[in-house]
Structure formats: C-alpha cells, structure tokens
Amino acid sequence: MSGILDFLSDVVAGELDVYVMTFTLVTAMVILLFLSFPMVVPLAVGALIGLVHFSDSDTGVIIQQMVTGISPNALIAVPMFILAADIMTRGHTSTNLLGLVEAFVGHRRGGLPITACISCTLFGAVSGSTQATVVSVGQIMRPKLLKAGYKDSFVLALIINASDIAFLIPPSIGMILYGTLANTSVGALFIAGIGPGIVLAVMFSFYCYIYSVLQGDSIALVERKTGAERLQAFKKALLPLGFPILIVGGIYSGAVTPTEAASFSVLYALIVECVIYRELKLADVLDAARTTGLITAVVFVLVGVGQAFSWYISFEQIPQGLLEPLNLEDASQEYILLVIALCFFVGCMFVDSLVVLVILTPIFVPIIESTGIDPVLVGVLITLQMAIGSATPPFGCDIFTAIAIFNRPYLEVIRGTLPFFLILALMTAMLIYFPGIALFLRDLAGF
C-alpha cells in the first residue's frame, strides 16, 4: 500500500520517471476519452500536461509541432485521393467493377463472395478507404449474397474484412502518412502494398470457396453470363480500371510522383463520372468537395496534434524507457517486426488507426533505422495492422460503419469475423517471415 502511495505522490510531484509520466499521461487521456471528448483533445491535453507538469517548457512548442506535422508536401496527396474516391464512389465506378467480376466468376461455387473479395480489391485501388469500400461494395453485394442463401453473419464479416484490402492496395492514405512520418518513399510503399493485397484477396477467396462448399445446396448459384454479356461488362469497367493504372503505372514508370498522381486522379474521376458517364452534376461535385474538406480537416488536425504528442514523448524519451526491457536493439528482425505488429494491432483495436499511426511510428523509426530493417516492409506491415484493427472488435471503425449502413446489431456484425481474423493473422506472419511478398515488386520497380 505504501508503494502505491509513494507512486501517486511521485505523479503529483511530477517526478521524471518514465513509468510515472506514462501513468499520468495515459490516465488523463483515458479519462477524457470516457468523457466523450474527441481523440484530438486527449492528445493535445496529454502533451500540455507533460510540458507543464514534467518539463516546465514553453507550451508554444505544441503549436510549432502541429504546424510541422502537417507541413510535408507529400500530405497534399491526401485530400486529392479523398476527393477522387468520393467522386467515383458517388458515380458508376463501384457498380461497373462489381459487374465485371461477377460476369466472370459469379456463376461458380462461392462465386458471389469471391466477387465481393475481388471487387473490394479493385475498389480499394480506386478509393484507398476501407469505410468507402464497406459502403460501396457492401450495399450492392449484401442483398445478392443474402438472396443466394448466405448467412448474414458471414456476409457482414466478409464485407468488413475484405474491405481491409483497400488499405493495402494503392492509393492508401495510411501509406502516405507513414511515408511522411518515417521519411520513406510513398511510391515504394504503394508498389509494395500490391503483392500482400493480392495474396490476401486470394486467401479470402479460398475461404469463401470452402465455406460455400460446406454449405452445399443451401447456396444458390448465379446464372452463367454469356460471352456477349462478359464483353459488355468489361467495356463498362474499362474506364474505372484506368484509375489504378494511372496511379500505379504512372508511379512505376517514374512519369509522376504520388502527389502528381493524386491530382491527375481527381481530373480522371471528374472526366469519367461527369463527362463520360454523366452521372454526377455540379452540385454532386461541390458536395464531394465539401465532404473532402471536412474529412481532410479531421485528418490533418489529428496528424498535427499527434505530431505534438509524439514530439513530447520522444523529447522525454518515454518510448525508449518503456521499450528498453524488450531489448529490441539486439533482437532479430522477426522479433522486432512482431513487436511492432502487436503494438499497432492492439492500438488500432481501441483508437482510430490514423491516431495510432501518428503516435507509434516516431517511436519505432529510430529502432528501424538502427537495426537496418527495410522501412518499406515495416510500412506495409503497419498498414496491414491498421486494416486489421479497423475490422476487429471492440472499436474497429469498419464494424460501426457496417452497423450504421446495414442497420444490424453489433454482435451480429462481429459474429463471423474469427475466420477472417485468422487469415489476416496468417498474412501478418507471412509478411514477417517472407518479406519478399511485399518487397519483390518494390525491388522490381527499382525503388
């Protein structure tokens, strides 16, 4: 009991002990979260408490670090990709991509859920957002899957987990932010995410096939499309397929930077949806721009405040003190990657993935640099954990997106997620022990 009282007295006195500082900051932030403050407030207050209570430093450094956090030029790509994705989400893009995949595989055993998996992969190359993929693909595929006889728990779990692939396939906002924080090539990260994204889509598709076989005759098969219908579906999807070709092909060839690819993607989306498809009107574009502004503001405020908080804990060397018992400097690459994966996965289960990215990345960057681990591999691994956390209870954002869109209870949405989580865990292990899955295309591209 006396030990606890001594510890609490150290907290009140502001003793510069790593565990005292950590306890103080975490307690203050958790209390604010339980009081329903948005995440930006606990981060800002945590940095403020640390500066005033422990270091007695000028609080103006918080503003300086916030500005520093949102200053890198690479972040210009974030609102561009968000706007392009919003424009194409409102138009015919998702419908045409789904129609293409269904025309070729929909009639086979497990064809409809496999269609959902592949469509999430393709739509991820358009949106780069797991939540946008849940909405766009889920709203179209869920009624078809239910009509075919699939259980709703399986359908909901499939949609929220297959949407994880969107975080790996470029363009990925998570990769842009990681590249900025870790001073790593965003183009290299984009190329490296393609391999794991494709492997994950294949693994999900295989599970969907096995599930459909086990369900037997309770699952109805879709009528096989004719050659003419397949050709028509391909023609309709040709323009949306140009979106990933523009991004990946442009970056791969060196013709454009990721930021330039982002600006071209907006122009391409406008031409496709407003001029060719004539699906969107000026009011729709203005609404998309307004939504993009709101989302970008939220992201940038989180990034700025997260930078201030990360700077403070790095200034006090809190991460080094907490990680010292793990002895990461002398550990194997696999062990370090496992620790990084676990930290990001657990964090993303409870807090917005972008916040976790901003807080934890600066903590591990010095370790990555000192041990010589490829930062691109780490970026892909971290992005995968962000995707897993977004679909994992208790607070995965994709879970609550599905609850809101499909109006289903929480327990029903998460009931069928375990098999998909195991596949994602296997994918994590494969990245750690077989890094070539991510680095092969990166090396081939010469980044």
N, C-alpha and C positions, 0 to 999 in steps of 0.2 A: 504493500500500500504506500509505503514511504517512497518507493521508487517511482510510482505513478505521480505522486505529488511533486517530487523533485523534477520530473519531466515536464509537468504542467507549469511549474514555476519558471523553468527554462523557456517555455513557449511565451509566457507573459513577459519575461525579461528580454526576449529577443536574442537568446544565445545563438551564436553562429555555429550550430551543429547541423549536419546535413539532415538528420532524422527529425530534429526539432523544426527546421524550416519546412521540410516536406509535409510533416503533420499539420503545421499551421496553414500552409497554402491549400492543401487538399481539403482540410476541414472547412475552411472559408468557402472554397469553391463548391463543395458538395451542399453546404447549407443554402447557398444562393441558387443552386440548381433545384433543390427541393422546394424553394420558394417560388419556382416557376420563372426565374429570370432567364432570358435567352443566353446562349452559351457565351456570347461576346462579353457579357457583364462579369461572370466569374473569372474569365481570362484577364480582363482589364483590372479587376479588383485584386486578383492574385498578384499580378505584377506590382500594383500600387502598394499593397500590404508589404510585400517583400522589400521594396525600395525604402519605404518609410520606417518599417519596424525593424528590419535587419541591417540595412546598409546606410540608412540616413542620407540617401543620394537625392539629387535633383529629380523630381518627378517629371520634368520636361522631357527626359530621355524616352519616356513612353511614346510621346508624340513623334519624336525623331525616329524611333524604331518602327512605328506604324507606317510612316511615310516610306522608310527604307524597304519595308516588306512588300509594298505594292508598286515599287519603282521599276523593277526589272522589265525590260522591253518584251520578254517572252510572254508576259501576262496579257499583252494586248490580244493574243490569240484566244483567250478565254471567252470574252463577250462575243467575238466573231463566231466561234464554233457554237456557242449557245444560241445565237440568233439564227444561224444556218439550220441548226437542228430544229428550232421552233418552227421555222417557215416550212420545212419539209414534213414535220410532224402534223401540221395543220392541213397539208395537201394530200396528194395521192400516193406519196412515196411508200408508206408502210403497206398500203393495200396492194400495190403493184409488186413489191418484193415478196409478200406472202403468196400472192397468186403465182409467181414464178416457181417458188419452192414447192408449193402444193401440186402444181401441174406435173412435176417430175417424180415426187416421192409420196404424195398424199395417198395414193391407192395401195401402197404396200403395208404390210403388217407393222404397226407402230408409226405409220406414215404421218399422221396428224401431229403427234407430239414431236416427232423428228422435224416436221415442218416448223413447229414453234421454235425449236432449238436453232435450226439453221437461220430462220428469219431473225431471231434475236442477234445472231452473229452479224448478219448483213445490216440490220438496222442499227447495230452498235457502230458500224462503220459510217453511219450517217449521223447519228445523234451523239454518240460518246457518253450517253447518260443512261444509267440503269433505270431510273424512275421513268424517263420518257419511253424507254423500251417496254417497261411494265404496262404503261398506259396504251401505247400504240399497238403493240403486238397482242397484249392480253385482251383488249376489248374485242379484237377480231377473232382470235383463236379460241378463247374460252367457250363461247357458245357452240362452236363447231366440235370441240372436244367433248363437251357435255352431251351433245346430241349423239355423238358416236358411242357413248356409253362409258366414258372415263369418269372416275370418281372425282368430285370437286376438290378434295384434299390433294390428290395427285396433280390436278390441273393447276391449282393455285401455287403449289410448291414448284412445279415445273416453270411457271411463268416468272416467279420472283427470282429463282436461281439461275435459269437460263439467261435472264437479263444481266447477270453478273458478267457475261462475256462481253457486253458492251463497254465495260470499264477497261478491258484488255485490248480490244480492237481499236486502232486509231480512228478518229481523234479521241483522246482521253484527257479530260480536264485534270484528273488525278496525276497523270504523267507530266502534264505541263507544269503543274505546281511542284511536283517532286523535282523535275529538271531545274526549275528556278531555285529551289531551296538547296539542292545538292550540287548546283553548278554542273549539271550533266546535260548532254545534248538531247533535246526534246525529239529531234528527228531519229536519233538512235533508239530512244525509248519507244517511239511509235513503231519502228520496224521490228524491234524485239518483242513487242506485245502480240504480234500476229501469230507466231508459232504456238505459244501457250493458248491463245484464243481458239485456234483451230483444233488443237488437241482436246481442249475442254469441250468444245462442241461435239466432237466425235464420241467422247466418253459419255456425255449426256444422252446422245442419240442411241448409243448402245444400250444404256439402261432403259430408255424408252421402249426399245425393241423388246428387251427381255420382259419388261413389265406387261407389254401388250400380249406377248406370247403366253404368259402366265394367266392373264385374264381370259384367254380363249375366245369362245364365241360370243361372250358378252360385249365384245368390242366390234362395232360395225365398221366395215371397210368402205372407203370412199371410192366412187366410180372412177375408173381409169380414164385419163384425158386422152383425146386423140392427138395425132401429130399436129394437126392444124391448130388445136387449142393450145398446145405447148408452144408452138411458134408465136401465137398471138400473145401468150403470157410473157414470153421472152422479149418481144418487141416493147410491151408496156413497161417492163422492168429495165430496159436498156439505159434509159436516162438516169434513174436512181443509182444504177450500178456505176455510172460515171463519177459519182461523188467520191467513193473510196479510191477509185483510180486516179482522180485529180489529186487527192491528198497524198496517198502512198506513192504513186508513180512520180508525182512532182518532187517529193522529198527524196525518194530513192535515186532519181536521176540527177539531183542537185540543181534542178531548174528553179526551185523555190525553197524558201525556208518555211518552217512550220507556221510562222506568223503570216507570211505571204499566202501560204496555202489556206489559212483560215479566212483571209479576206476574199480570196477567189471563191471559197466555198459559199460565202454569202451571195456573191454575184451569181454563181451557178444555181443556187437554190431559188433565187428570185426569177431567173430566166425559166427554169423548169416549171415552177409552180404558178407563176403569174403570166408568163408569155406563152409557153407551150401548152401546159395543161389548162391554163386559165381557170384554175381552181380558187385562187386567192384574189381578193380585191385589195385596194389601197388600205381600207380600214383594217383588214386582217394583218397586213404587213406592219401597220402602225401599232396594232395591239401586240404583235410579236416583239416589236422593238421596245415597247413599254415593259413587257414581261422580262425581256432580256436585261433591261436596265435595272429592274428590281432584283433579279437573281444575281447579276454581276455585283451590285452594291452589297448584297449579303455576303457573297463570296469574298470580295475584297476587304470588307470590314473584318471578317473572320481571319483572313490572311494577315492583315495589318496588326490586329490585336494579338493574334497568335505569335507573330514575329516579336512583338514587345515582350510577351510572356517567355518565349523561348530564349530571347536575349538575356532576360533577368536570370533564369535558372542556369544558363550557361555561364553568366558572369559570376554567380555564386558557386559554380562547379558542383551543383546538386546532382546532375546526371552521373558525373564521374564517381561521386561518392556512393550513389546507390548501386551503380553497376560494378563497382570495384570487387565486391565479393564473388562476382561471376567470373572474374579473371579472363575477360574476353580478349585481351591483347595477346595472350599466349594460347588461345583456343584454336581449334580447327575451323576452316571456313564453314563447314556444315553446321557446327555448333553455333557459330555466330549468326548464321542465317536463320537457324531455328529460333534463337532468342528474339531476333528482330521480327520474325513472322508471328511469334506468340504475342509479343508486346503490341503489335499493330492489330492483330486479330481481336485480342481482348479489349483493347481500347475502342475499336470500331463497333463492338457489340453494344457499347453503352453511350458513346458520344459520336456526333457527326464525323464521318470519315475525313473530311477536309480539315477539321479541327485537329484530329489525331495526327494527320499528316504534317501539319504546320508545327505541332508541338514536338513530336518524336523525331522527325527527320534530322533537325540540327543536333539532336542528342547522339544519333548513331553515325552521322557523317564523319566525325574525327576517327571513330573506330574503323569505319570502312576504309578511310584513307590510310591509316596506319598499318592495317593488315593486308592491304593490296587487293581487296575483293572488288570485282568489277561493279562499279556503281550502277551500270545499266541493269545488270542481273538483280541487284538489290531493288531497283526501281520497279521492275516487273513483279518481283515477289511482294513488295509492299502494295502495289496496285491490286494484286490478287487478294491480299488480305483485306483491303478496303472493300473490295467487291463482296467477299465472303461475309464480312461484318454487316454489310448493308442488307443481307438476306437472312441473318441469324438472330434468333431471339436473345435478349428480350426487347431490344430497341432498334433493330435493323430498319432503316428508313424504307426499304422496299416492302417490308411487311405492312407498314402503316399506309403506304401508297396503295397496296392491294386491298386493304380493309376499306379505304375511302372510295376507291374506284368500283369495286365489286360488291361493296356493302355486305361483307361476310364477317363473322366474329373472329377474334384474334386466334383462338385455339384451333379453329378450322383452317385458318390460313397457314399455321405453322405445323399442322399435324403430319403432313407428308414430307417435311423438309429433311429428315435424317439421311435418307439415301443420297440426296444431292449434296448434303454437307460432307458425307464420307468421300464422295467423288472429288469435291473441292479440296478436302484434306489430302487426298492422294495426289492431286495436282500440285499442291504445295510441296509435298515430299519429292515429287518428280523434279520440280524446279530446283530444289536444294541439292539433290544428288545427281541430277542430269541437266546441268545448266545450259547445255547445248540446245535444249528445246527453245530457249529464249535467244541465245547468242548466235545461233547458226545463221539466221537471216541477217542479223546485225553485221556479222563479220562478212557475209557475202556482199552486203551493200557497201562495205568499205568504210563504215563509220568508226 
